[in-house]
Structure formats: C-alpha cells, structure tokens
C-alpha cells in the first residue's frame, strides 16, 4: 500500500528527528532539505529545517526556512520565534523586531512577553528596541 503525502511527510520528519538525536545533524538536514521541494507548503518541515540549520550555526539558512514556515503558517509562534532568533543572531535587530511586531499584532504570545522581560532584565534602564525600529510607517 502506497503512503499518502501526510504519511510520507511524517516519515521524513521522523527520520530527520532520529538522525538529529543520533548526533547526525548533517544527515538530518539532508533528509529535509532534499525533500523540501516535494512538500513546499509543509510549515512543519520548514520549521524543523530552520531548527536544524540554527543548530548547525547556519543562521542565514535558518532564517530563510523559518521565514518560509511563517509565511505558510503565519500564526505559528514557533516559526516566528525561530525567525526572530535567527535574525537577532545575524545582527538584524530591526528585522527581528519587525517579525516580533508582525506576530504579536494578531496573536497572544506568552513566549514573546517572556523574551521581552528577559531582555529588559539583562539591560535594566536601557532600551532593547533600536530607536529606528519604533518608527511606524
């Protein structure tokens, strides 16, 4: 019996997770990146791929994958946070805050609220938001 697309995707994701847990990060990335064109609208695949790229220190690729996941599933807090952190690590703080604003504009986010509290605790008395990012167009 042939597997349907959802079963194929779940098997692919599980193979990538198994490879990751076995310490085979490159193999996990390959499982997903080589199959991404087969599942272009699978936000979960793009989110996992973003996570794996982030684990590998490939923030540009991580941001691209998380951006794709967030565009497919704009209410995915995981995709938004992944994109935020990838952009932040790349020094793109304005873009990171743009993503935060995009997400919290239409979603309640306890995790973003905690992130802001943590950032404020690390820099009491300082603005954590670049002044230029506060300008509303």
N, C-alpha and C positions, 0 to 999 in steps of 0.2 A: 504494500500500500504506500503510495506516494505521500510525502508530508506536505501539508498546506504551508502557505507563506509564514503564518504565525508560528507554526511548529519549527520551521526552518530557522526563523529568526531566534526563537528561544534556544534552540540547539546551538546556534552560533554564539549567542551571548554566553551560554553556559560554558562552552569550550574556551572562550576568552577569559571568563572568570576563573576557570580551572587552571588555565595557563598562568594567569596572574598569581594565584595562590601557590602555584608550584615554583614561583620565582622566575618565570619565563615571560618577562614583561614584553620583550620584542615579539615573541610569538603571539601573545595576547593582542598586541597592536595589529599585527599582520592579519589575525583572524578577522578583525573588524574592518580594518582599512581596505582589505582586498574585497570585502563583501559589501561595502557601503553603497556602491552603485546598484546593487541588487535590491537595496532597501533604502532608497533616498528619502523616504518620508517617515522613517522609524526614529522618532526622537530618542527613544531609549538607546538605540545603537549609537547615535551621535553623542549622547550624554556619556555613555560608557567609554567611547573613544576619546572624548575630551578628558575624562578622568585618567585614562591610561597615558595619554600624552602629557598631562600635568605631572603624573608620577615619574615620567621619563625626563622631566625638565624641559619639555618642548612646548613652551608657553604659547608661541605663535600658533602652532597646530592645535593646541588645546583650545585656545580662544576661537579658532575657526570652527572646531567641532561643537563647542558649547553654543556658539552663535547660531549654528545650523539647528541644533536641538531647540534653542529658544525660539527660533523662527517657526519651527514646526509646532511647538507646544509652548506658546507664549506665557502660559500660566504655570510652567514648571519652575518651581523655586530652585530645584537642584541645578537646572541648566543655567538659570540666571546667576546664581551664586558662583557656579563654576566659571562663567564668563567674567563676572566681576573680579574674582581672584586671579584669573589668568591675565586680565588687563592690568590689574594692580601690580602683579609681579613684573610685568613688562614696563612698568613706569608710566602707563597710560591712565593716570588717575582721573582725568576728566572723563575719558570714555568709560571707566569703571563706574564713576558716579552717575553718568548718563544711563548706564544699564540698571543701576540700583533704582533711579527715579522711574525708569520705564516700568520696572516690575512693581514697585510699591504704589504706583499711580492707580493700579486696578486690582491689587492683591494685598491681603494682610500678610505680613511676613515677620513672624517672631524671630526668625533667624537673622534677618537684616537688622531688626531692632537690637538684637544681642550684639551683632557685629558693630553697630554704631556705639553702643555702650562700652564695648571692649576698646574701641579706638579712642573714645573720649577718656577712658581710664588710663590709657597709655600716654596720653598727651594732655593732661589737665590744663585748662586755660588756653589751649591752642585750638585753632580751627582745623578740623580734619578735612574740610571741604575746600579745595582750591577756590579762591575768590572768583576766578573767571568761570567756574562751573556753576556759580549761583545765578548767573545772568539767564533770564528766561527770554527766549526769542518770541 
